[in-house]
Amino acid sequence: MGCSVSETQKLIMLPGPTNVPPRVMRAMIKPLMGHRGPDFKEILSQVINKTKKVFQTKEDLFVLTTSGTGATECALQNIIEDGDKIIVNVNGFFSERLAEAIKAYGGQPLVVSSEWGKAPRTEDFRKIIKANPDAKALSVVYNETSTGVTVRSLQEIGKLCEEEDILLIVDAISILGGDKLPVDEWNVDMCVTASQKCMMCPPGLSFVSVSPKAWEKISVKKQHRSFYLDLPMYKKYMGDGFTPFTPAVSLFYALNEACDMILEEGLPARFARHQICADAVYGAMEALGLGLMAEPESRSHTVAAVACPSGIEDGKLRELIRTKYGIDLGGSLEKWKGKMFRIGIMGNIGSPEIMSTVSAVASATADLGFKGRISEALEAARKALARLPARMN
Ligand SMILES: Cc1ncc(COP(=O)(O)O)c(C=O)c1O
C-alpha cells in the first residue's frame, strides 16, 4: 500500500509547527556524531551561547529533547513542593493546561481568570499576591495561542514579582523569537519555549532559562518527582559541556543554523517583521469582513485569532484552504470550537506567505458563500506589507 500523505509541500501557517527554512533543513543532514565527544560539546556550547542571545539572558539556559510541555514541566517540577501556592493566569486553553500542570506537580494554583480574548491585568496579580504573601511563584502564558492574546504588561508583572520577591515563570512557547522578551531585563526567572514556533526548527527541542533567584529555590527543594527533568543534573552535566541524556543531535544542528539566521536578521528587525506581518493579517481579515477574537490592545504578533463567517464552521473552511489552496491553518479549541480559526505568523514569514494566506482565506470563504470584500482585503495586506524593508520580504 502506498502512503496517502501528499509529498507536496504545504505552506504551514499554523501556530506551530511552522515553516522551517531550507538552510535549517539542510543543516540536519550532516552526519550524526556521538553526544559524548568533543564535536558535540562544541555544537552544544555554540547553541547555548546563541540561544542565550535570543532569550537576552546571561543566566543559565538548558536545551531539552522534549516538546514545549517538557520544558514547562521541567520549570514546575524543579520549583514546586506539595501545597506550594503558584499564581497563574487562565484566559485560554494553554493557560488552563498550565494550571493543570501545576496541580499535577502537587502545587496549589491560585487562578487569575480573564475572559477568552482578553489579557490578565497586573492589578489582579497584585491583589492576589497581597492576599497570599506566601505564594512561591507567578506563572503566566505570555502569548495565549488559543486566543491570540499577548500579555502586553509582562514587563510590569516582572517588576511586581521583583518587588514582592516572588518567582516569575513564563510560558513563551508561541512567542519567543517573534516578539519582545528580554528575559533578564524583565525579571523573568524561568522562561520556557520550544523549537517548532518562532525559532523556525522542527518540533522536538525545548528550552528553559533559570535565574539565580530560581536556583535559590531549586537548591533547597526536597521533593523530586522527575528524573529526566531534574535541573541540578542538567547543570552538573553542562559543567562538563554535555547533556545528561541522549540529545536529538540533528535538531541541535538545525537549532544552531536557525539561531544564526535569527541573529543575522537581528532581534529588533525580526520583531518588527512579525508585527508588520500581523498588522497585514489583522487589517486584511477586517477589510474582508471577518471579526477578530482578541481585544485590540492584546492582539498577538505571532498568532491571529479570526472569527469564522456566520454559518461556516472552521473545520470545513480550513479543510478547503488546505486541500484547494495548499495552506495549513490552525483550528479552534474548546469554548470557541467551530467558531474561529488561527493564522500562525511565526518565524520564516514575509510578503509571499502573508499574501498567499490572505488570498486563500478570501477565496475559500467566497467558495463557501461568504460575500467578503476580497479586493479590499488584498489591498489592506499589500499596504501593510509595503512597510517591510526589501530584505525582509
Ligand atoms: C502557549 C503554549 N503553551 C504550551 C504549548 C504546548 O507545547 P508543546 O505542544 O510543544 O508541548 C503550546 C503549543 O502550542 C503553546 O502554544
The ligand as a Gaussian input file, in Angstrom:
#p B3LYP/6-31G(d) Opt

LIG

0 1
 C        1.350000      28.700000      24.842000
 C        1.612000      27.249000      24.661000
 N        1.945000      26.514000      25.724000
 C        2.198000      25.197000      25.615000
 C        2.114000      24.552000      24.403000
 C        2.424000      23.093000      24.307000
 O        3.621000      22.916000      23.596000
 P        4.052000      21.501000      23.009000
 O        2.906000      21.016000      22.181000
 O        5.300000      21.813000      22.216000
 O        4.332000      20.606000      24.149000
 C        1.760000      25.263000      23.267000
 C        1.626000      24.601000      21.957000
 O        1.089000      25.122000      21.022000
 C        1.507000      26.652000      23.398000
 O        1.175000      27.384000      22.333000

